[in-house]
Amino acid sequence: MSQPITIDLPEETRAALDKAVREEGISQSELIEKALKDYLFIRRFRSLRERLMAEGSGSYTDQDIFDQVS
């Protein structure tokens, strides 16, 4: 179930968003959702990577971490 949110964007960001949705042929909601999912994935990846590196487990590669997050 989707729930709407409201965000305020600077004009420059809004113009870039409008251009991107035209070029991609998708809605603003679809583009923003994809961008947010990508950001959250990267955030989880970095967090897990930092935790594993702090444990001194140098045997993990970025691919190992990517596989765990995916």
Distance bins in CASP14 RR format, pairs under 12 A and 6 or more apart:
PFRMAT RR
TARGET T0000
AUTHOR 0000-0000-0000
RMODE 2
METHOD distances of the structure
MODEL  1
2 27 0 0 0 0 0 1 0 0 0 0 0
2 29 0 0 0 0 1 0 0 0 0 0 0
2 30 0 0 0 0 0 1 0 0 0 0 0
2 32 0 0 0 0 0 1 0 0 0 0 0
2 33 0 0 0 0 1 0 0 0 0 0 0
3 29 0 0 0 0 0 1 0 0 0 0 0
3 33 0 0 0 0 0 1 0 0 0 0 0
4 28 0 0 0 0 0 1 0 0 0 0 0
4 29 0 0 0 0 1 0 0 0 0 0 0
4 32 0 0 0 0 0 1 0 0 0 0 0
4 33 0 0 0 0 0 1 0 0 0 0 0
5 28 0 0 0 0 0 1 0 0 0 0 0
5 29 0 0 0 0 1 0 0 0 0 0 0
5 32 0 0 0 0 1 0 0 0 0 0 0
5 33 0 0 0 0 0 1 0 0 0 0 0
5 36 0 0 0 0 0 1 0 0 0 0 0
6 32 0 0 0 0 0 1 0 0 0 0 0
7 13 0 0 0 0 1 0 0 0 0 0 0
7 14 0 0 0 0 1 0 0 0 0 0 0
7 17 0 0 0 0 0 1 0 0 0 0 0
7 28 0 0 0 0 0 1 0 0 0 0 0
7 29 0 0 0 0 0 1 0 0 0 0 0
7 32 0 0 0 0 1 0 0 0 0 0 0
7 35 0 0 0 0 0 1 0 0 0 0 0
7 36 0 0 0 0 0 1 0 0 0 0 0
8 14 0 0 0 0 1 0 0 0 0 0 0
9 15 0 0 0 0 1 0 0 0 0 0 0
9 16 0 0 0 0 1 0 0 0 0 0 0
9 17 1 0 0 1 0 0 0 0 0 0 0
9 18 0 0 0 0 0 1 0 0 0 0 0
9 28 0 0 0 0 0 1 0 0 0 0 0
9 32 0 0 0 0 1 0 0 0 0 0 0
10 16 0 0 0 0 1 0 0 0 0 0 0
10 17 0 0 0 0 0 1 0 0 0 0 0
11 17 0 0 0 0 0 1 0 0 0 0 0
11 18 0 0 0 0 0 1 0 0 0 0 0
12 18 0 0 0 0 0 1 0 0 0 0 0
12 19 0 0 0 0 0 1 0 0 0 0 0
13 19 0 0 0 0 0 1 0 0 0 0 0
13 20 0 0 0 0 0 1 0 0 0 0 0
13 28 0 0 0 0 0 1 0 0 0 0 0
13 32 0 0 0 0 0 1 0 0 0 0 0
13 35 0 0 0 0 0 1 0 0 0 0 0
14 20 0 0 0 0 0 1 0 0 0 0 0
14 21 0 0 0 0 0 1 0 0 0 0 0
14 28 0 0 0 0 1 0 0 0 0 0 0
14 32 0 0 0 0 0 1 0 0 0 0 0
15 21 0 0 0 0 0 1 0 0 0 0 0
15 22 0 0 0 0 0 1 0 0 0 0 0
16 22 0 0 0 0 0 1 0 0 0 0 0
16 23 0 0 0 0 0 1 0 0 0 0 0
16 28 0 0 0 0 0 1 0 0 0 0 0
16 31 0 0 0 0 0 1 0 0 0 0 0
16 35 0 0 0 0 0 1 0 0 0 0 0
17 23 0 0 0 0 0 1 0 0 0 0 0
17 24 0 0 0 0 0 1 0 0 0 0 0
17 26 0 0 0 0 0 1 0 0 0 0 0
17 27 0 0 0 0 0 1 0 0 0 0 0
17 28 1 0 0 1 0 0 0 0 0 0 0
17 29 0 0 0 0 0 1 0 0 0 0 0
17 30 0 0 0 0 0 1 0 0 0 0 0
17 31 1 0 0 1 0 0 0 0 0 0 0
17 32 1 0 0 1 0 0 0 0 0 0 0
17 35 0 0 0 0 1 0 0 0 0 0 0
18 24 0 0 0 0 0 1 0 0 0 0 0
18 25 0 0 0 0 0 1 0 0 0 0 0
18 27 0 0 0 0 0 1 0 0 0 0 0
18 28 1 0 0 1 0 0 0 0 0 0 0
18 31 0 0 0 0 0 1 0 0 0 0 0
19 25 0 0 0 0 0 1 0 0 0 0 0
19 28 0 0 0 0 0 1 0 0 0 0 0
19 31 0 0 0 0 0 1 0 0 0 0 0
20 26 0 0 0 0 1 0 0 0 0 0 0
20 27 0 0 0 0 0 1 0 0 0 0 0
20 28 0 0 0 0 1 0 0 0 0 0 0
20 30 0 0 0 0 0 1 0 0 0 0 0
20 31 1 0 1 0 0 0 0 0 0 0 0
20 32 0 0 0 0 1 0 0 0 0 0 0
20 34 0 0 0 0 0 1 0 0 0 0 0
20 35 0 0 0 0 1 0 0 0 0 0 0
21 27 1 0 0 1 0 0 0 0 0 0 0
21 28 1 0 1 0 0 0 0 0 0 0 0
21 29 0 0 0 0 1 0 0 0 0 0 0
21 30 1 0 0 1 0 0 0 0 0 0 0
21 31 1 0 1 0 0 0 0 0 0 0 0
21 32 0 0 0 0 1 0 0 0 0 0 0
21 33 0 0 0 0 0 1 0 0 0 0 0
21 34 0 0 0 0 0 1 0 0 0 0 0
21 35 0 0 0 0 0 1 0 0 0 0 0
22 28 0 0 0 0 0 1 0 0 0 0 0
22 31 0 0 0 0 0 1 0 0 0 0 0
23 31 0 0 0 0 1 0 0 0 0 0 0
24 30 0 0 0 0 1 0 0 0 0 0 0
24 31 1 0 0 1 0 0 0 0 0 0 0
24 32 0 0 0 0 0 1 0 0 0 0 0
24 34 0 0 0 0 1 0 0 0 0 0 0
24 35 0 0 0 0 0 1 0 0 0 0 0
25 31 0 0 0 0 1 0 0 0 0 0 0
26 32 0 0 0 0 1 0 0 0 0 0 0
26 33 0 0 0 0 1 0 0 0 0 0 0
26 34 0 0 0 0 1 0 0 0 0 0 0
26 35 0 0 0 0 0 1 0 0 0 0 0
27 33 0 0 0 0 1 0 0 0 0 0 0
27 34 0 0 0 0 0 1 0 0 0 0 0
28 34 0 0 0 0 0 1 0 0 0 0 0
28 35 0 0 0 0 0 1 0 0 0 0 0
29 35 0 0 0 0 0 1 0 0 0 0 0
29 36 0 0 0 0 0 1 0 0 0 0 0
30 36 0 0 0 0 0 1 0 0 0 0 0
30 37 0 0 0 0 0 1 0 0 0 0 0
31 37 0 0 0 0 0 1 0 0 0 0 0
31 38 0 0 0 0 0 1 0 0 0 0 0
32 38 0 0 0 0 0 1 0 0 0 0 0
32 39 0 0 0 0 0 1 0 0 0 0 0
33 39 0 0 0 0 0 1 0 0 0 0 0
33 40 0 0 0 0 0 1 0 0 0 0 0
34 40 0 0 0 0 0 1 0 0 0 0 0
34 41 0 0 0 0 0 1 0 0 0 0 0
35 41 0 0 0 0 0 1 0 0 0 0 0
35 42 0 0 0 0 0 1 0 0 0 0 0
36 42 0 0 0 0 0 1 0 0 0 0 0
36 43 0 0 0 0 0 1 0 0 0 0 0
37 43 0 0 0 0 0 1 0 0 0 0 0
37 44 0 0 0 0 0 1 0 0 0 0 0
38 44 0 0 0 0 0 1 0 0 0 0 0
38 45 0 0 0 0 0 1 0 0 0 0 0
39 45 0 0 0 0 0 1 0 0 0 0 0
39 46 0 0 0 0 0 1 0 0 0 0 0
40 46 0 0 0 0 0 1 0 0 0 0 0
40 47 0 0 0 0 0 1 0 0 0 0 0
40 69 0 0 0 0 0 1 0 0 0 0 0
41 47 0 0 0 0 0 1 0 0 0 0 0
41 48 0 0 0 0 0 1 0 0 0 0 0
41 65 0 0 0 0 0 1 0 0 0 0 0
41 66 0 0 0 0 1 0 0 0 0 0 0
41 68 0 0 0 0 0 1 0 0 0 0 0
41 69 1 0 0 1 0 0 0 0 0 0 0
41 70 0 0 0 0 1 0 0 0 0 0 0
42 48 0 0 0 0 0 1 0 0 0 0 0
42 49 0 0 0 0 0 1 0 0 0 0 0
42 62 0 0 0 0 0 1 0 0 0 0 0
42 65 0 0 0 0 0 1 0 0 0 0 0
42 66 0 0 0 0 0 1 0 0 0 0 0
42 69 0 0 0 0 1 0 0 0 0 0 0
43 49 0 0 0 0 0 1 0 0 0 0 0
43 50 0 0 0 0 0 1 0 0 0 0 0
43 69 0 0 0 0 1 0 0 0 0 0 0
44 50 0 0 0 0 0 1 0 0 0 0 0
44 51 0 0 0 0 0 1 0 0 0 0 0
44 65 0 0 0 0 1 0 0 0 0 0 0
44 66 0 0 0 0 0 1 0 0 0 0 0
44 68 0 0 0 0 1 0 0 0 0 0 0
44 69 1 0 1 0 0 0 0 0 0 0 0
44 70 0 0 0 0 1 0 0 0 0 0 0
45 51 0 0 0 0 0 1 0 0 0 0 0
45 52 0 0 0 0 0 1 0 0 0 0 0
45 60 0 0 0 0 0 1 0 0 0 0 0
45 62 0 0 0 0 1 0 0 0 0 0 0
45 63 0 0 0 0 0 1 0 0 0 0 0
45 64 0 0 0 0 0 1 0 0 0 0 0
45 65 1 0 0 1 0 0 0 0 0 0 0
45 66 1 0 0 1 0 0 0 0 0 0 0
45 67 0 0 0 0 0 1 0 0 0 0 0
45 68 0 0 0 0 1 0 0 0 0 0 0
45 69 1 0 1 0 0 0 0 0 0 0 0
45 70 0 0 0 0 1 0 0 0 0 0 0
46 52 0 0 0 0 0 1 0 0 0 0 0
46 53 0 0 0 0 0 1 0 0 0 0 0
46 62 0 0 0 0 0 1 0 0 0 0 0
46 65 0 0 0 0 1 0 0 0 0 0 0
46 66 0 0 0 0 0 1 0 0 0 0 0
46 69 0 0 0 0 1 0 0 0 0 0 0
47 53 0 0 0 0 0 1 0 0 0 0 0
47 54 0 0 0 0 0 1 0 0 0 0 0
47 65 0 0 0 0 1 0 0 0 0 0 0
47 68 0 0 0 0 0 1 0 0 0 0 0
47 69 0 0 0 0 1 0 0 0 0 0 0
48 54 0 0 0 0 0 1 0 0 0 0 0
48 55 0 0 0 0 0 1 0 0 0 0 0
48 57 0 0 0 0 0 1 0 0 0 0 0
48 60 0 0 0 0 1 0 0 0 0 0 0
48 62 0 0 0 0 0 1 0 0 0 0 0
48 64 0 0 0 0 1 0 0 0 0 0 0
48 65 1 0 1 0 0 0 0 0 0 0 0
48 66 0 0 0 0 1 0 0 0 0 0 0
48 67 0 0 0 0 0 1 0 0 0 0 0
48 68 1 0 0 1 0 0 0 0 0 0 0
48 69 1 0 1 0 0 0 0 0 0 0 0
48 70 0 0 0 0 0 1 0 0 0 0 0
49 55 0 0 0 0 0 1 0 0 0 0 0
49 56 0 0 0 0 0 1 0 0 0 0 0
49 57 0 0 0 0 0 1 0 0 0 0 0
49 58 0 0 0 0 0 1 0 0 0 0 0
49 60 1 0 0 1 0 0 0 0 0 0 0
49 61 0 0 0 0 1 0 0 0 0 0 0
49 62 1 0 0 1 0 0 0 0 0 0 0
49 63 0 0 0 0 0 1 0 0 0 0 0
49 64 0 0 0 0 1 0 0 0 0 0 0
49 65 1 0 1 0 0 0 0 0 0 0 0
49 66 0 0 0 0 1 0 0 0 0 0 0
49 68 0 0 0 0 1 0 0 0 0 0 0
49 69 0 0 0 0 1 0 0 0 0 0 0
50 56 0 0 0 0 0 1 0 0 0 0 0
50 57 0 0 0 0 0 1 0 0 0 0 0
50 60 0 0 0 0 0 1 0 0 0 0 0
50 65 0 0 0 0 1 0 0 0 0 0 0
51 57 0 0 0 0 1 0 0 0 0 0 0
51 60 0 0 0 0 0 1 0 0 0 0 0
51 65 0 0 0 0 1 0 0 0 0 0 0
51 68 0 0 0 0 0 1 0 0 0 0 0
51 69 0 0 0 0 0 1 0 0 0 0 0
52 58 1 0 0 1 0 0 0 0 0 0 0
52 59 0 0 0 0 1 0 0 0 0 0 0
52 60 1 0 1 0 0 0 0 0 0 0 0
52 61 0 0 0 0 0 1 0 0 0 0 0
52 62 0 0 0 0 0 1 0 0 0 0 0
52 64 0 0 0 0 1 0 0 0 0 0 0
52 65 1 0 0 1 0 0 0 0 0 0 0
52 66 0 0 0 0 0 1 0 0 0 0 0
52 68 0 0 0 0 1 0 0 0 0 0 0
52 69 0 0 0 0 0 1 0 0 0 0 0
53 59 0 0 0 0 0 1 0 0 0 0 0
53 60 1 0 0 1 0 0 0 0 0 0 0
53 61 0 0 0 0 0 1 0 0 0 0 0
53 62 0 0 0 0 0 1 0 0 0 0 0
53 64 0 0 0 0 0 1 0 0 0 0 0
53 65 0 0 0 0 1 0 0 0 0 0 0
54 60 0 0 0 0 0 1 0 0 0 0 0
57 64 0 0 0 0 1 0 0 0 0 0 0
57 65 0 0 0 0 0 1 0 0 0 0 0
58 64 0 0 0 0 1 0 0 0 0 0 0
58 65 0 0 0 0 0 1 0 0 0 0 0
59 65 0 0 0 0 0 1 0 0 0 0 0
60 66 0 0 0 0 0 1 0 0 0 0 0
60 67 0 0 0 0 0 1 0 0 0 0 0
60 68 0 0 0 0 1 0 0 0 0 0 0
60 69 0 0 0 0 0 1 0 0 0 0 0
61 67 0 0 0 0 1 0 0 0 0 0 0
61 68 0 0 0 0 0 1 0 0 0 0 0
62 68 0 0 0 0 0 1 0 0 0 0 0
62 69 0 0 0 0 0 1 0 0 0 0 0
63 69 0 0 0 0 0 1 0 0 0 0 0
63 70 0 0 0 0 0 1 0 0 0 0 0
64 70 0 0 0 0 0 1 0 0 0 0 0
END
